[in-house]
């Protein structure tokens, strides 16, 4: 069994895999790390290895805790990825984005792929059919848009994502929902349209915390999978074993 761990900006996500099949998923706060890790290994005694990626600032502490139970592989910029990195500043490219790009290459070979990770921010990562990682975009995530409108104005209320009934808001709240949600959807569809125009047979993968919320609202054909990063870590572990 393999444990994959994703240390995000706000939460830690983990999943137990057996023969590349996801058996159980866990989501917890960083202050729960010690208790949750212990529980995972008590429930799944056959876990033999851990693979981890992080965008947070508690990586060393969490890795140290995990090493009490099993060997840990930490994904960093020196890891051997299944693509050629064409990013102009490769050292600044987030490891989470690299893992998603690698997962797209391994799960969707010989295709043009665009990965959308809708979390705290939304990231766009593009890998062409020749396995060249070309880059993408970063913009505010859905809740961040609500937070910004509240925090940087005097009177706008703090709201949380809600499906607008129409694009014409007839109150302050409905206008905020229309602007945040519809604006977010229009942005994503605009990016997909641009990539589709320049790259034929584009495979679009949507993941992240807001994936399910957005998937129902997007008109484009996409592959929605909120567990894609965790699955990509599992696929990267298998890729590493095969190529060591």
C-alpha positions as CSV (number, residue, x, y, z in Angstrom):
1,X,0.0,0.0,0.0
2,X,1.0,3.6,-0.7
3,X,0.1,6.8,1.1
4,X,0.0,9.9,-1.0
5,X,0.1,13.3,0.8
6,X,-0.6,16.8,-0.5
7,X,0.3,19.6,1.8
8,X,-1.8,22.6,0.5
9,X,-2.1,26.2,1.5
10,X,-5.0,25.5,3.9
11,X,-5.4,21.8,4.4
12,X,-3.6,18.5,4.1
13,X,-5.0,15.8,1.8
14,X,-4.0,12.2,1.9
15,X,-5.0,9.0,0.2
16,X,-4.3,5.3,0.6
17,X,-3.7,3.4,-2.7
18,X,-3.5,-0.3,-3.3
19,X,-2.3,-1.4,-6.7
20,X,-3.0,2.2,-7.9
21,X,-6.6,2.0,-6.7
22,X,-7.7,4.7,-4.2
23,X,-8.9,2.9,-1.1
24,X,-9.6,5.9,1.3
25,X,-9.1,9.6,1.3
26,X,-8.4,11.9,4.3
27,X,-8.6,15.7,4.6
28,X,-7.4,17.5,7.8
29,X,-6.0,20.7,9.3
30,X,-2.3,21.1,9.8
31,X,-2.7,21.3,13.5
32,X,-4.2,17.7,13.4
33,X,-1.2,16.2,11.7
34,X,0.2,14.0,14.4
35,X,-3.2,12.5,15.4
36,X,-4.4,12.0,11.9
37,X,-1.2,10.4,10.6
38,X,-1.2,7.9,13.5
39,X,-4.9,7.1,12.8
40,X,-4.2,6.5,9.1
41,X,-1.4,4.0,9.8
42,X,-3.5,2.3,12.5
43,X,-6.3,1.8,10.0
44,X,-4.0,0.8,7.1
45,X,-1.1,-1.3,8.6
46,X,0.1,-2.4,5.2
47,X,1.2,1.0,4.0
48,X,4.8,0.5,3.0
49,X,5.7,3.9,1.4
50,X,4.7,7.5,1.4
51,X,5.1,10.1,-1.4
52,X,4.5,13.7,-0.7
53,X,4.3,17.1,-2.3
54,X,3.9,20.5,-0.6
55,X,3.2,24.1,-1.1
56,X,3.0,24.8,2.6
57,X,5.6,25.7,5.3
58,X,5.4,22.7,7.6
59,X,6.8,20.2,5.2
60,X,9.9,19.2,7.4
61,X,7.7,18.7,10.5
62,X,5.2,16.5,8.7
63,X,7.8,14.5,6.9
64,X,9.5,13.8,10.2
65,X,6.2,12.5,11.6
66,X,5.5,10.3,8.5
67,X,9.0,8.8,8.7
68,X,8.1,7.2,12.1
69,X,5.8,4.9,10.1
70,X,7.3,4.4,6.6
71,X,9.9,5.6,4.1
72,X,9.0,9.0,2.6
73,X,9.6,10.3,-1.0
74,X,9.4,14.1,-1.1
75,X,8.7,15.6,-4.6
76,X,11.0,18.5,-5.3
77,X,12.4,20.3,-8.4
78,X,15.1,17.6,-8.7
79,X,12.6,14.8,-9.1
80,X,12.6,13.1,-12.5
81,X,9.3,14.1,-14.1
82,X,7.9,12.6,-17.3
83,X,8.0,15.9,-19.2
84,X,10.5,18.5,-20.5
85,X,10.2,21.7,-18.5
86,X,10.1,24.7,-20.8
87,X,9.1,27.2,-18.1
88,X,11.3,30.3,-18.3
89,X,11.8,30.3,-14.5
90,X,11.7,26.6,-13.6
91,X,12.9,27.1,-10.0
92,X,9.8,29.2,-9.3
93,X,7.3,26.6,-10.6
94,X,5.3,25.2,-7.8
95,X,5.8,21.5,-7.1
96,X,2.1,20.9,-7.0
97,X,1.8,22.3,-10.5
98,X,4.6,19.9,-11.7
99,X,2.8,17.0,-10.1
100,X,-0.4,17.8,-11.9
101,X,1.4,18.2,-15.2
102,X,3.1,14.8,-14.6
103,X,-0.2,13.2,-13.8
104,X,-1.7,14.5,-17.0
105,X,1.2,13.1,-19.0
106,X,1.0,9.7,-17.4
107,X,-2.8,9.4,-17.5
108,X,-3.4,11.0,-20.9
109,X,-0.4,10.0,-23.1
110,X,0.2,11.5,-26.6
111,X,-2.4,14.3,-26.1
112,X,-2.4,18.1,-25.5
113,X,-3.4,18.6,-21.9
114,X,-4.6,21.5,-19.8
115,X,-4.9,21.0,-16.1
116,X,-7.1,23.4,-14.1
117,X,-6.6,23.3,-10.3
118,X,-9.3,25.3,-8.6
119,X,-8.2,25.8,-5.1
120,X,-7.1,28.8,-3.1
121,X,-5.9,30.1,-6.4
122,X,-6.7,28.6,-9.8
123,X,-3.7,27.4,-11.7
124,X,-3.6,26.5,-15.4
125,X,-0.9,24.1,-16.6
126,X,-0.4,23.1,-20.2
127,X,1.6,20.1,-21.5
128,X,1.6,19.5,-25.2
129,X,1.4,16.1,-27.0
130,X,5.3,16.1,-27.2
131,X,5.4,16.2,-23.3
132,X,6.7,19.8,-23.2
133,X,5.5,21.7,-20.2
134,X,4.9,25.2,-21.6
135,X,3.4,27.0,-18.6
136,X,0.0,28.4,-17.9
137,X,-1.6,31.0,-15.6
138,X,-2.4,31.7,-12.0
139,X,-5.5,33.8,-10.9
140,X,-7.6,34.2,-7.7
141,X,-9.7,31.2,-6.7
142,X,-13.4,31.4,-6.2
143,X,-13.5,32.2,-2.5
144,X,-10.6,34.6,-2.8
145,X,-12.8,36.7,-5.2
146,X,-15.5,37.0,-2.6
147,X,-12.9,37.7,0.1
148,X,-11.3,40.5,-2.0
149,X,-14.6,42.2,-2.7
150,X,-15.3,42.3,1.0
151,X,-11.8,43.2,2.3
152,X,-11.1,45.9,-0.2
153,X,-14.4,47.8,-0.1
154,X,-16.2,49.6,2.7
155,X,-19.6,48.1,2.5
156,X,-19.7,44.9,0.5
157,X,-20.6,41.8,2.6
158,X,-18.5,38.7,2.9
159,X,-20.3,35.9,1.1
160,X,-19.6,32.3,0.1
161,X,-20.0,30.6,-3.3
162,X,-23.6,30.1,-4.3
163,X,-25.0,29.4,-7.7
164,X,-26.5,32.6,-9.2
165,X,-30.0,32.2,-10.7
166,X,-29.2,34.6,-13.5
167,X,-26.3,36.7,-14.7
168,X,-28.3,39.8,-13.9
169,X,-28.0,40.4,-10.2
170,X,-31.0,42.3,-8.8
171,X,-29.5,42.9,-5.3
172,X,-26.0,43.4,-3.8
173,X,-25.8,39.8,-2.8
174,X,-27.0,38.4,-6.1
175,X,-24.7,40.8,-7.9
176,X,-21.7,39.6,-5.9
177,X,-22.6,35.9,-6.7
178,X,-23.0,36.7,-10.4
179,X,-19.7,38.5,-10.6
180,X,-17.7,36.0,-8.6
181,X,-19.2,32.7,-10.0
182,X,-20.1,33.7,-13.5
183,X,-16.9,35.7,-13.9
184,X,-14.9,32.7,-12.7
185,X,-16.7,30.4,-15.2
186,X,-16.3,32.9,-18.1
187,X,-12.6,33.1,-17.3
188,X,-12.1,29.3,-17.4
189,X,-14.2,28.9,-20.6
190,X,-12.2,31.7,-22.2
191,X,-8.9,30.0,-21.4
192,X,-10.2,26.7,-22.7
193,X,-11.4,28.3,-25.9
194,X,-7.9,29.9,-26.5
195,X,-6.0,26.7,-25.9
196,X,-8.5,24.7,-28.0
197,X,-8.0,27.1,-30.9
198,X,-4.3,26.7,-30.9
199,X,-4.0,23.0,-29.9
200,X,-6.2,20.3,-31.4
201,X,-7.6,17.4,-29.4
202,X,-7.2,19.2,-26.1
203,X,-7.9,17.2,-23.0
204,X,-9.0,19.4,-20.1
205,X,-8.6,18.2,-16.5
206,X,-10.4,20.0,-13.7
207,X,-9.4,19.3,-10.1
208,X,-9.1,21.0,-6.8
209,X,-11.6,21.9,-4.0
210,X,-14.0,23.8,-6.3
211,X,-13.9,21.2,-9.1
212,X,-17.3,19.7,-8.5
213,X,-18.9,23.1,-8.0
214,X,-17.5,24.3,-11.3
215,X,-17.9,21.2,-13.4
216,X,-21.7,21.5,-13.4
217,X,-21.4,25.1,-14.7
218,X,-18.8,24.7,-17.5
219,X,-20.1,24.2,-21.0
220,X,-16.9,22.7,-22.3
221,X,-16.2,19.0,-22.2
222,X,-13.8,18.3,-19.3
223,X,-12.5,15.5,-17.2
224,X,-13.4,16.5,-13.6
225,X,-11.6,14.7,-10.8
226,X,-11.1,16.3,-7.4
227,X,-8.6,13.6,-6.5
228,X,-6.3,14.2,-9.5
229,X,-3.3,15.4,-7.6
230,X,-3.4,12.5,-5.1
231,X,-3.8,10.1,-8.1
232,X,-0.9,11.9,-9.9
233,X,1.3,11.3,-6.9
234,X,0.5,7.6,-7.0
235,X,1.3,7.5,-10.7
236,X,4.5,9.3,-10.2
237,X,5.6,6.8,-7.5
238,X,5.0,4.0,-10.0
239,X,6.8,6.0,-12.7
240,X,9.8,6.4,-10.3
241,X,10.0,2.7,-9.5
242,X,9.9,1.8,-13.2
243,X,12.6,4.2,-14.1
244,X,15.0,3.8,-11.2
